[in-house]
Amino acid sequence: MYTTKYRPNKLEDFIGNKQVIQPFIRWLLEWDANNKKTKCALVSGVNGVGKSLIVELLLKKHDYNIIELSIDDDRDKNYINEMIKPLLKTKKTFAGQENCLVVSDIDSNGGDYGFIGSLTECIKETCIPIICICDDRYSQNIKPILNYCVDFKMLKPSYDDVYRLIYKVVTTEEIKISKSMVDKLYEQSNGDIRSILNNLQLGTKKTDNSKNIQNYSIFDTAGQLFSQE
């Protein structure tokens, strides 16, 4: 799968949203349990933009142990109180790694205010950083946690960022694709890089009579990206 093959393994290779990385690192390394307004990082952005990936790469870079609470877990009040809350008091693992709780898809529990209420209590009481991930930062469901969060809003990656990725894929996989199709992939993806990679894989080896972007060096195309077919 292209989504696996071209998945970044380090933070430096992450596609787009470079403006988020340094403030995010600063929040993590300067995290203070006594600062109630910054106890949690809220990472938001459209589906497929790389929210979970950037969190994983950032924590990996700084050698944190990730405690995960995903949508596949039982996220009712009892589970959180019995299984998650005790972990929030343990700052480090036996190996000396700092702990961090990552809660994904917090806006996907519908009207379950029991989950959000329990999560809010966790944020208030935690002795370790908490990172929450959502698609819709303005969902009314997550409103109770916002007073304790630092916002990291991830934007749709730029055309240039996506073009560099597509260029790498099509040259490696020997895919023939026109410049107009690259533009179409970018517009239709709405920032969903997984969608772009999946579409490239589904459309491999298809050709047309338009000029192939492999005919140009990545450096030669700078002045042609928006104007030449």
C-alpha positions as CSV (number, residue, x, y, z in Angstrom):
1,M,0.0,0.0,0.0
2,Y,1.3,3.4,-0.9
3,T,-0.1,4.8,2.3
4,T,2.3,2.5,4.2
5,K,5.2,2.7,1.8
6,Y,5.3,6.5,1.6
7,R,4.4,7.1,5.3
8,P,7.0,9.4,6.9
9,N,9.1,7.8,9.6
10,K,10.5,11.0,11.0
11,L,9.0,14.4,11.8
12,E,11.3,16.2,9.3
13,D,9.6,14.3,6.4
14,F,6.0,15.2,7.4
15,I,4.0,16.7,4.5
16,G,2.8,20.3,5.2
17,N,1.9,22.1,8.4
18,K,5.5,23.0,9.2
19,Q,4.2,26.0,11.1
20,V,2.6,23.7,13.7
21,I,5.7,21.6,14.6
22,Q,7.9,24.0,16.6
23,P,5.0,25.4,18.8
24,F,3.8,21.8,19.3
25,I,7.3,20.7,20.4
26,R,7.6,23.7,22.7
27,W,4.3,22.9,24.4
28,L,5.4,19.3,25.0
29,L,8.8,20.1,26.4
30,E,7.6,23.0,28.5
31,W,4.4,21.2,29.7
32,D,3.6,22.1,33.3
33,A,1.0,20.3,35.4
34,N,0.3,23.5,37.3
35,N,-0.7,25.5,34.2
36,K,-4.4,24.6,34.0
37,K,-4.9,26.4,30.6
38,T,-2.3,24.4,28.8
39,K,-2.6,20.9,30.2
40,C,-4.0,19.5,27.0
41,A,-3.1,19.9,23.3
42,L,-6.0,19.9,20.9
43,V,-5.0,18.8,17.4
44,S,-7.7,19.5,14.8
45,G,-8.0,19.4,11.0
46,V,-9.7,17.7,8.1
47,N,-9.7,14.0,7.8
48,G,-6.5,12.6,6.3
49,V,-4.4,15.7,6.9
50,G,-2.0,13.7,9.2
51,K,-3.2,14.6,12.8
52,S,-2.5,11.3,14.4
53,L,0.7,10.9,12.4
54,I,2.2,14.2,13.4
55,V,1.4,13.4,17.1
56,E,3.1,10.0,16.7
57,L,6.2,11.3,15.0
58,L,6.6,14.2,17.5
59,L,6.3,11.9,20.5
60,K,8.6,9.3,18.9
61,K,11.2,12.0,18.2
62,H,11.3,13.0,21.9
63,D,11.1,9.5,23.2
64,Y,7.7,9.6,24.9
65,N,5.8,6.5,25.8
66,I,2.3,6.8,24.2
67,I,-0.8,5.8,26.2
68,E,-3.6,5.5,23.7
69,L,-7.3,5.9,24.1
70,S,-8.9,5.3,20.7
71,I,-12.5,5.2,19.5
72,D,-12.2,1.4,19.5
73,D,-11.7,1.3,23.3
74,D,-14.6,1.4,25.8
75,R,-14.7,5.1,26.5
76,D,-17.4,5.1,29.1
77,K,-17.0,6.7,32.5
78,N,-16.1,3.5,34.3
79,Y,-13.4,2.5,31.9
80,I,-11.8,5.9,32.0
81,N,-11.9,6.0,35.8
82,E,-10.6,2.5,36.3
83,M,-8.1,2.1,33.5
84,I,-7.0,5.6,32.4
85,K,-7.0,7.8,35.4
86,P,-4.5,5.7,37.4
87,L,-2.0,6.0,34.5
88,L,-2.2,9.8,34.6
89,K,-0.3,9.8,38.0
90,T,2.7,8.0,36.6
91,K,5.1,10.4,34.9
92,K,7.6,7.9,33.6
93,T,7.8,4.2,32.7
94,F,10.3,1.8,34.3
95,A,12.6,2.5,31.4
96,G,12.6,6.2,32.1
97,Q,10.4,7.3,29.2
98,E,8.0,10.2,29.8
99,N,4.3,9.2,29.5
100,C,1.8,11.0,27.3
101,L,-1.9,10.2,26.9
102,V,-3.2,10.5,23.3
103,V,-7.0,10.5,22.9
104,S,-8.2,10.2,19.2
105,D,-11.5,11.1,17.6
106,I,-12.9,13.0,20.6
107,D,-15.6,14.5,18.5
108,S,-16.9,11.1,17.4
109,N,-18.8,10.1,20.5
110,G,-22.0,11.9,19.5
111,G,-23.8,13.3,22.5
112,D,-22.0,11.1,25.0
113,Y,-21.2,13.8,27.6
114,G,-20.2,11.0,30.0
115,F,-17.0,10.5,27.9
116,I,-16.2,14.2,27.5
117,G,-17.0,14.8,31.2
118,S,-14.6,12.0,32.3
119,L,-12.0,13.3,29.8
120,T,-12.3,16.8,31.3
121,E,-11.7,15.4,34.8
122,C,-8.6,13.6,33.5
123,I,-7.2,16.8,32.0
124,K,-7.8,18.6,35.3
125,E,-6.1,15.9,37.4
126,T,-3.3,14.7,35.1
127,C,0.4,14.7,35.9
128,I,1.3,13.9,32.3
129,P,0.6,15.7,29.0
130,I,-2.6,14.9,27.2
131,I,-3.1,15.3,23.5
132,C,-6.6,15.2,22.0
133,I,-7.3,14.7,18.3
134,C,-10.5,15.8,16.5
135,D,-11.7,16.6,13.0
136,D,-14.1,19.4,14.1
137,R,-12.6,21.7,16.7
138,Y,-15.9,23.6,16.8
139,S,-18.1,20.6,17.7
140,Q,-20.3,21.4,20.7
141,N,-19.5,18.0,22.1
142,I,-16.0,18.9,23.0
143,K,-16.7,22.3,24.4
144,P,-16.1,21.3,28.1
145,I,-12.4,20.7,27.5
146,L,-11.5,23.8,25.5
147,N,-10.6,25.9,28.6
148,Y,-7.7,23.6,29.3
149,C,-6.4,23.2,25.7
150,V,-3.8,24.7,23.5
151,D,-5.0,24.8,19.9
152,F,-2.9,23.2,17.1
153,K,-5.0,23.6,13.9
154,M,-3.7,21.7,11.0
155,L,-4.4,23.2,7.6
156,K,-4.8,21.7,4.1
157,P,-1.2,21.1,2.8
158,S,-0.1,23.5,0.1
159,Y,0.0,22.5,-3.6
160,D,3.8,22.6,-3.6
161,D,4.0,20.3,-0.6
162,V,1.6,17.8,-2.2
163,Y,3.3,18.1,-5.6
164,R,6.6,17.1,-4.2
165,L,5.0,14.0,-2.7
166,I,3.3,13.1,-5.9
167,Y,6.5,13.6,-7.9
168,K,8.3,11.2,-5.6
169,V,5.6,8.6,-5.9
170,V,5.2,8.7,-9.7
171,T,8.9,8.7,-10.4
172,T,9.5,5.8,-8.0
173,E,6.5,3.8,-9.2
174,E,6.9,4.8,-12.8
175,I,3.3,6.1,-13.0
176,K,2.4,8.2,-16.0
177,I,0.1,11.1,-15.0
178,S,-0.6,14.4,-16.6
179,K,-0.2,17.8,-14.9
180,S,-3.9,18.3,-15.1
181,M,-4.6,15.1,-13.2
182,V,-2.2,16.2,-10.5
183,D,-4.2,19.4,-10.2
184,K,-7.4,17.4,-10.0
185,L,-6.0,15.0,-7.4
186,Y,-5.1,18.0,-5.2
187,E,-8.4,19.8,-5.6
188,Q,-10.5,16.7,-4.9
189,S,-8.5,15.5,-2.0
190,N,-9.3,18.6,0.2
191,G,-6.0,18.0,2.0
192,D,-6.5,14.2,2.5
193,I,-3.0,12.8,1.7
194,R,-4.2,9.3,2.2
195,S,-6.8,9.8,-0.5
196,I,-4.2,11.1,-2.9
197,L,-1.9,8.1,-2.3
198,N,-4.8,5.7,-2.7
199,N,-5.9,7.3,-5.9
200,L,-2.4,7.2,-7.3
201,Q,-2.2,3.5,-6.5
202,L,-5.6,2.8,-8.1
203,G,-4.6,4.7,-11.2
204,T,-1.1,3.3,-11.7
205,K,0.2,2.7,-15.2
206,K,-2.6,4.7,-16.9
207,T,-1.4,7.0,-19.5
208,D,-2.9,9.8,-21.7
209,N,-1.7,12.2,-24.4
210,S,-0.9,15.0,-22.0
211,K,2.7,15.7,-21.0
212,N,3.9,13.5,-18.2
213,I,5.3,15.3,-15.1
214,Q,8.2,12.8,-15.1
215,N,9.5,14.6,-18.2
216,Y,10.5,17.5,-15.9
217,S,12.9,17.7,-13.1
218,I,11.3,18.7,-9.8
219,F,13.4,21.9,-10.0
220,D,12.5,22.6,-13.6
221,T,8.8,22.6,-12.8
222,A,8.8,25.5,-10.4
223,G,7.6,28.0,-13.0
224,Q,5.2,25.5,-14.7
225,L,3.2,24.2,-11.8
226,F,0.2,26.5,-12.4
227,S,0.5,27.3,-16.0
228,Q,1.6,24.4,-18.2
229,E,-0.2,21.2,-19.2
